[in-house]
Amino acid sequence: MQDLPHLYSVAATAMPEGDMGLTSDGVESIASAPPAEFGGPGDRWSPETLLAGAVAGCFILSFRAISRASKLAWTSLTCQCEATLERKDGGTRFTRFVIDATLDVPAGTNEERAHGILQRAEASCLITNSMSGATELRAIVRNAA
């Protein structure tokens, strides 16, 4: 890992109507639009879905790093993030992020230890640690048959 601080730069470009383009050096550009809930088409990544995706992705990458350091063998991790946007405290903001994670591990793996590493990943996710909304982890560990 590089020394901190890190700087991440994204540019957004839009016309009065249509998609917004999101670009960052070295990665593929993506089209973004408002979600259906805000009158958008609902078929593009929106800032709201990108935020939920950032939570899910950060959780998985945090788990990957912690499990590697802990020498926990695993075969797959699926993560679904549900982000709740509501009116609260005089404004609209994300108030909750629920992470449903399913971890598949080799037969004989200590499930309690695996759960602990999942919890450490949730606690160390820099995206959720940077936001004010509450985070809840609902994890399932499945031993291979």
Secondary structure, DSSP 8 states (H G I E B T S, - for coil): ---S------EEEE-SSS-EEEE-TTS--EEE---GGGTS-SSSB-HHHHHHHHHHHHHHHHHHHHHHHHT---SEEEEEEEEEEEEETTEEEEEEEEEEEEEEE-TT--HHHHHHHHHHHHHH-HHHHTSSSEEEEEEEEEE--
